[in-house]
Amino acid sequence: MKLTNEQLARKIYEETGPASNIRKVSNCMTRLRLQLAEKDGAMLERLKSLEGVFGIHDSGEELQIILGPGKATIIAGMFKELLKESSGETSAVSESQPKIGDGKALHEQIRARNATPVKLFFKRIAGIFIPLIPGFIACGLLTGCLAIAAKLDPSLVASPLWNLMAVAGNAVFWGMNLFVGYNAAKEFGGTPILGGLLGAFISHPGLASISFGDASLVPGRGGVIAVILIAGLAAWIEKRLHRMVPEMLDLFLTPFLTVILSVAAAAFVLQPVGGMISDAIGAAATGAIRGGGAVTGFILGGIWLPLVMFGVHQAFTPIHADLLGSYGVTVLLPILAMAGAGQVGASIAVYFKTRNHFLKKTILSALPVGMMGVGEPLIYGVTFPLGKPFVAACIGGAFGGAVEASFMVGARAMGISGLPLAPTTDNVWMYLLGILTAYLAGFIAAWILGFDDPPEEA
């Protein structure tokens, strides 16, 4: 019998508890993330076997239990409540991934790859934007639905209700610098509200009336890149002032000096530097796709899955956010989303060719969420362990990426992929053509390349 969400949360708690064993609980879009004092292989196998768990990924520091979009958030909330009942603590991160063969070896390889300082830095930067993803999804989908409605009936654009929803769909961009500043200060160990304040400062329209010599200040220049630089500096200043300022004056003097020093650095140094970096990122991304066209899309779509496996994909998160802030769309996301579509096509080919019943069951359970843009179950459960299907998935992603780049398809959201991304794009039909191309190319490549069919006991 299928477990309810409450039953699944309790089962996971029973396997990972007691409360003293759970150091931290959190979740992302698809995974429950747990930091445990102790765990062993038997625990991981029991968790993996639970109905509703797509797979397990043990990075050493974190146990990640893959549950799927939406469900991960629900289960995490229930898990925290169970933790409160027994100890009053909350904690977590974990994700799970079904695999064929020796999953422990695969996870050890991935853990080793993702433990480098550079990748940990990317992970911290990505952590600034992950809390914003629901906002981008909501506003992106809303804006996309309004655009479709306006094409079907142009008269709707004059409707007060349509315009009200249009303002709501654009709201995340108006507040993005504040949100990023708040989260960046938090990630860097500073006071979050000071980071949000500084994000508001560099966005303030009053800056446009201020000039120093021949140079005028530009509100919002540098976008999220400038905000991250400023919030990072402010956190650095604040932590050092806490050690220098007398305790009786710390509450008043430290935030005051932090803001004064950070504002000066922002106006004269960091915002111009952030502007140059942001302009370079935007020009490089759009120029490469516009100039390289299908070739650029083919390369980006083809290498995305390996980048995910090596853990450097998080470096693209602030790039998507910066493109959204500067252009209103990110032209990179539709291209990179094709990697997941290629994996769907390759997995379908594996389903028809394999005689392994467990592998067939894994594919059937993982395909729906794969089409919805959640690729981990297919990566760790099907394509990567089998080898050649992973290459086929990359080939499918490359062909799909070529289609997206050829038509310069842009997306108004981030954090989603697959079919749910379609309504947020500025060319829905070309985006869907890219997905179909990736499905077919991945399927054909996997069929031709073949694979070593695992024995039933796998």
C-alpha positions in Angstrom: 0.0 0.0 0.0 1.3 3.5 -0.9 2.5 5.5 2.0 0.9 8.9 2.7 3.2 11.9 3.1 2.8 11.7 6.9 3.6 8.0 7.0 6.7 8.5 4.7 8.0 11.4 6.9 7.6 9.2 10.0 9.3 6.2 8.3 12.3 8.4 7.4 12.4 9.8 10.9 12.3 6.3 12.4 15.3 5.2 10.1 17.4 8.3 10.7 16.5 9.1 14.4 16.5 9.5 17.3 16.5 13.3 17.4 20.1 13.3 18.9 21.3 11.7 15.7 19.8 14.5 13.5 22.0 17.6 13.4 20.3 19.6 10.7 17.3 19.4 8.5 16.6 21.3 5.3 15.2 20.7 1.8 15.6 21.9 -1.8 13.0 21.6 -4.6 13.3 17.8 -4.9 15.3 16.5 -1.9 15.1 16.2 1.9 18.5 17.0 3.2 19.8 15.7 6.5 23.0 16.0 8.4 23.3 13.0 10.7 25.7 12.2 13.5 25.8 8.5 12.4 24.6 6.5 9.5 25.5 3.2 7.8 24.8 1.2 4.7 21.9 -0.7 6.1 20.1 2.6 7.0 20.6 3.9 3.4 19.3 0.6 1.9 16.2 0.8 4.1 15.6 4.4 3.2 16.0 3.6 -0.5 13.4 0.9 -0.3 10.7 3.1 1.1 7.7 3.7 -1.2 7.9 7.3 -2.5 11.7 7.6 -2.3 13.3 7.9 -5.7 16.8 7.4 -4.5 19.5 8.3 -1.9 22.7 10.4 -2.3 25.2 10.4 0.6 27.7 13.2 0.1 29.4 12.4 3.4 28.4 15.6 5.0 24.7 15.4 3.9 22.3 12.6 3.3 20.0 13.6 0.5 16.7 11.8 0.0 15.1 12.4 -3.4 11.3 12.8 -3.1 10.4 14.9 -6.1 9.1 18.5 -6.6 6.6 19.7 -4.0 6.7 16.5 -2.0 10.2 17.3 -0.7 8.9 20.5 0.9 5.9 18.8 2.4 7.9 15.9 3.8 10.6 18.3 5.2 7.9 20.2 7.1 6.4 17.1 8.6 9.9 15.8 9.4 10.7 19.0 11.3 7.5 18.7 13.3 8.4 15.1 14.3 11.8 16.4 15.4 10.1 19.2 17.4 7.9 16.7 19.2 10.9 14.7 20.5 13.5 17.4 21.0 12.4 20.8 19.7 15.1 20.9 17.1 14.8 21.1 13.3 17.4 20.1 10.7 18.1 18.6 7.4 19.2 17.9 3.9 19.1 14.7 1.9 18.4 13.3 -1.5 18.0 9.9 -2.9 18.7 8.4 -6.2 17.9 4.9 -7.5 20.8 3.1 -9.0 21.7 -0.1 -10.8 24.7 -1.9 -9.5 27.0 -0.7 -6.8 25.5 2.6 -5.7 28.1 3.2 -2.9 30.9 3.4 -5.4 29.0 5.9 -7.5 28.1 8.1 -4.5 31.7 8.1 -3.2 32.9 9.3 -6.6 30.3 12.1 -6.6 31.1 13.1 -3.0 34.8 13.4 -3.8 34.1 15.6 -6.8 31.8 17.9 -5.0 34.1 18.5 -2.0 36.6 20.9 -3.6 36.8 24.5 -2.4 35.8 25.9 -5.8 32.6 23.7 -5.9 31.8 24.5 -2.3 32.1 28.2 -3.2 29.7 27.7 -6.1 27.4 25.9 -3.7 27.4 28.9 -1.4 26.7 31.3 -4.2 23.8 29.1 -5.4 22.5 29.0 -1.8 21.8 32.8 -2.2 19.4 32.2 -5.0 17.8 28.8 -4.1 15.3 30.5 -1.7 14.2 32.8 -4.6 13.3 30.0 -7.0 9.6 29.7 -5.9 9.3 33.4 -6.6 10.9 33.1 -10.1 8.7 30.1 -10.9 5.5 31.8 -9.8 6.2 35.1 -11.6 7.6 33.3 -14.7 4.6 31.1 -15.0 2.2 33.9 -14.4 3.9 36.1 -17.0 4.0 33.3 -19.5 0.3 32.5 -19.0 -0.5 36.2 -19.5 1.5 36.3 -22.7 -0.4 33.3 -24.1 -3.7 34.8 -23.1 -2.8 38.1 -24.8 -2.0 36.3 -28.0 -5.3 34.5 -28.0 -7.3 37.6 -27.1 -5.3 40.9 -27.5 -8.2 42.9 -26.0 -7.3 41.4 -22.6 -4.3 43.7 -22.3 -6.6 46.6 -21.6 -8.2 44.8 -18.7 -7.4 46.1 -15.2 -7.2 42.5 -13.9 -4.7 41.6 -16.7 -2.6 44.6 -15.8 -2.8 43.7 -12.1 -1.5 40.2 -12.8 1.2 41.6 -15.1 2.5 43.7 -12.2 2.4 40.7 -9.9 4.3 38.7 -12.6 7.1 41.3 -12.6 7.3 41.7 -8.8 10.2 39.4 -8.2 12.4 41.6 -10.4 11.5 44.7 -8.5 12.5 43.1 -5.3 15.3 40.9 -6.5 18.2 43.1 -5.3 16.7 43.3 -1.8 16.2 39.5 -1.7 19.7 38.7 -3.0 21.3 41.2 -0.6 19.4 39.7 2.4 20.4 36.1 1.5 24.0 37.0 0.5 24.6 38.7 3.9 23.2 35.6 5.6 25.4 33.2 3.5 28.5 35.3 4.3 27.8 35.5 8.0 26.5 39.0 8.2 23.2 40.5 9.4 20.7 39.7 6.7 18.7 43.0 6.9 21.9 45.0 6.3 22.5 43.1 3.1 18.9 43.8 2.1 19.3 47.4 2.9 22.4 47.7 0.7 20.6 45.9 -2.1 17.9 48.5 -1.8 20.5 51.3 -1.7 22.0 50.4 -5.1 18.5 50.1 -6.6 17.2 53.4 -5.2 15.9 55.7 -8.0 17.4 58.7 -6.1 20.9 57.7 -7.2 20.1 58.9 -10.7 20.2 62.5 -9.4 23.6 62.2 -7.9 26.8 63.0 -9.9 30.5 63.1 -8.9 32.2 65.2 -11.5 31.2 63.9 -14.9 30.1 60.5 -13.6 26.5 60.0 -12.6 25.3 57.1 -10.4 23.0 54.6 -12.1 20.3 52.9 -10.0 20.5 49.1 -10.2 23.8 49.0 -12.1 25.5 45.7 -11.8 22.4 43.9 -10.8 22.7 40.8 -8.6 26.5 40.6 -9.2 27.0 44.0 -7.6 24.6 43.1 -4.7 26.6 40.0 -3.9 29.9 41.9 -3.9 28.5 44.6 -1.6 26.7 42.2 0.8 29.9 40.1 1.0 32.0 43.2 1.8 29.4 44.3 4.4 29.5 40.9 6.1 33.3 41.0 6.2 33.3 44.6 7.7 30.6 43.7 10.2 32.3 40.6 11.6 35.5 42.6 12.1 33.7 45.5 13.8 32.1 43.1 16.2 35.6 42.3 17.4 36.8 45.9 17.5 33.9 47.9 18.9 33.3 47.9 22.6 30.4 45.6 23.6 28.3 48.5 25.1 28.4 50.3 21.7 28.3 47.3 19.4 24.5 47.4 18.9 24.5 50.9 17.7 28.0 51.5 16.2 28.6 48.3 14.3 25.6 48.5 11.9 26.1 52.2 11.5 29.7 51.9 10.5 29.0 48.8 8.4 26.4 50.7 6.3 28.5 53.9 6.0 31.6 52.0 4.8 29.7 49.7 2.6 27.8 52.5 0.9 31.0 54.3 0.1 32.6 51.2 -1.3 29.4 50.4 -3.3 29.0 53.8 -4.9 32.7 54.3 -5.9 34.0 50.8 -6.5 31.8 47.7 -6.2 28.8 48.9 -8.2 30.9 50.0 -11.2 32.9 46.7 -10.9 29.7 44.7 -10.6 28.3 46.6 -13.6 31.3 45.6 -15.7 31.0 42.0 -14.7 27.3 41.9 -15.3 27.6 43.6 -18.7 30.4 41.1 -19.6 28.2 38.1 -18.6 25.2 39.3 -20.5 27.2 40.1 -23.6 29.1 36.8 -23.5 25.9 34.7 -23.0 23.7 36.4 -25.6 26.6 37.1 -28.0 27.8 33.5 -27.9 24.3 32.1 -28.6 23.4 34.8 -31.2 26.7 34.4 -33.0 27.3 30.7 -32.6 23.6 29.8 -33.0 23.0 26.0 -33.2 26.7 25.2 -32.7 26.8 27.0 -29.3 23.5 25.4 -28.3 24.8 22.0 -29.3 27.9 22.4 -27.2 26.1 23.8 -24.1 23.3 21.2 -24.3 25.7 18.4 -24.7 28.1 19.3 -21.8 25.4 20.2 -19.2 24.9 16.7 -17.7 28.7 16.2 -17.1 28.8 19.7 -15.5 26.0 18.6 -13.2 27.9 15.4 -12.3 31.1 17.3 -11.6 29.1 19.7 -9.4 30.0 23.0 -11.2 26.5 23.6 -12.5 25.7 25.8 -9.5 28.0 28.5 -11.0 25.3 29.1 -13.6 22.7 30.1 -11.0 23.8 33.7 -10.5 24.2 34.0 -14.3 20.6 33.0 -14.9 19.5 35.5 -12.2 21.6 38.3 -13.7 20.3 37.6 -17.2 16.7 37.7 -15.8 17.4 41.0 -14.1 19.0 42.6 -17.2 17.0 41.2 -20.0 13.8 39.8 -18.5 14.7 36.3 -19.8 17.6 33.8 -19.6 18.5 32.4 -23.0 20.7 29.8 -21.3 18.1 27.9 -19.3 16.1 26.5 -22.3 19.3 25.2 -23.8 20.5 23.6 -20.6 17.1 22.1 -20.0 17.5 20.0 -23.1 20.0 17.8 -21.2 17.2 16.4 -19.1 15.0 15.9 -22.2 17.8 13.9 -23.8 18.0 11.8 -20.7 14.3 11.0 -21.0 14.7 9.8 -24.6 17.7 7.7 -23.7 15.9 6.1 -20.7 12.9 5.2 -22.9 15.2 3.4 -25.3 16.8 1.5 -22.3 13.3 0.6 -21.2 12.5 -1.1 -24.5 15.9 -2.8 -24.8 16.5 -4.1 -21.2 15.2 -7.4 -19.9 15.9 -6.4 -16.3 12.6 -6.0 -14.5 14.0 -3.9 -11.7 15.5 -1.5 -14.3 12.2 -1.3 -16.1 10.4 -0.5 -12.9 13.0 2.2 -12.0 12.5 3.9 -15.4 8.7 3.8 -15.2 8.8 5.5 -11.8 11.4 8.0 -12.8 10.2 9.0 -16.3 7.2 11.2 -15.2 9.3 13.3 -12.9 12.1 13.4 -15.5 9.7 14.9 -18.0 8.8 17.4 -15.3 12.4 18.5 -15.1 13.6 16.4 -12.1 16.5 14.5 -13.6 18.3 12.9 -10.6 16.3 9.6 -10.5 17.2 9.0 -14.2 20.8 10.2 -13.8 21.6 8.0 -10.8 19.2 5.2 -11.5 19.5 4.6 -15.2 21.8 6.5 -17.5 25.0 7.2 -15.5 25.4 3.7 -14.0 24.9 2.1 -17.4 27.4 4.4 -19.1 26.5 4.5 -22.8 23.0 5.8 -22.2 24.5 8.7 -20.3 26.5 9.6 -23.5 23.3 9.2 -25.5 21.5 11.6 -23.1 24.2 14.1 -23.7 23.8 13.7 -27.5 20.0 14.2 -27.1 20.7 17.3 -25.0 23.1 18.6 -27.7 20.6 18.4 -30.5 17.8 19.9 -28.4 20.1 22.7 -27.3 20.9 23.4 -31.0 17.2 24.0 -31.6 16.7 26.3 -28.6 19.8 28.4 -29.6 18.8 28.6 -33.2 15.6 30.4 -32.2 17.1 32.3 -29.2 14.4 30.9 -26.9 14.4 32.7 -23.5 12.8 31.7 -20.2 11.3 34.1 -17.6 11.9 31.7 -14.7 14.7 29.7 -13.2 14.8 26.6 -11.0 12.5 24.6 -13.3 13.1 22.6 -16.4 11.4 20.1 -18.7 7.7 20.6 -19.7 6.9 23.0 -16.8 9.4 25.5 -18.2 7.4 25.8 -21.5 4.8 28.4 -20.3 7.6 30.7 -19.0 9.4 30.8 -22.4 9.0 33.5 -25.0 8.5 31.0 -27.8 6.6 28.0 -26.4 6.3 26.1 -29.7 10.1 26.3 -30.4 10.8 25.2 -26.9 8.6 22.2 -27.2 10.2 21.4 -30.6 13.6 21.4 -28.8 12.2 19.0 -26.2 10.9 16.7 -28.9 14.2 16.8 -30.7 16.1 15.9 -27.6 13.7 13.1 -26.8 14.2 11.6 -30.3 17.9 12.2 -30.5 18.5 10.7 -27.0 16.3 7.7 -27.9 18.1 7.0 -31.2 21.6 7.5 -29.7 20.8 5.1 -26.9 19.3 2.5 -29.2 22.4 2.6 -31.5 25.0 2.8 -28.7 23.4 0.1 -26.7 24.5 -0.9 -23.2 25.4 -3.9 -21.1 22.1 -5.1 -19.7 22.5 -5.7 -15.9 21.6 -9.2 -14.6 18.3 -9.5 -12.7 20.1 -9.6 -9.3 21.3 -6.1 -9.8 
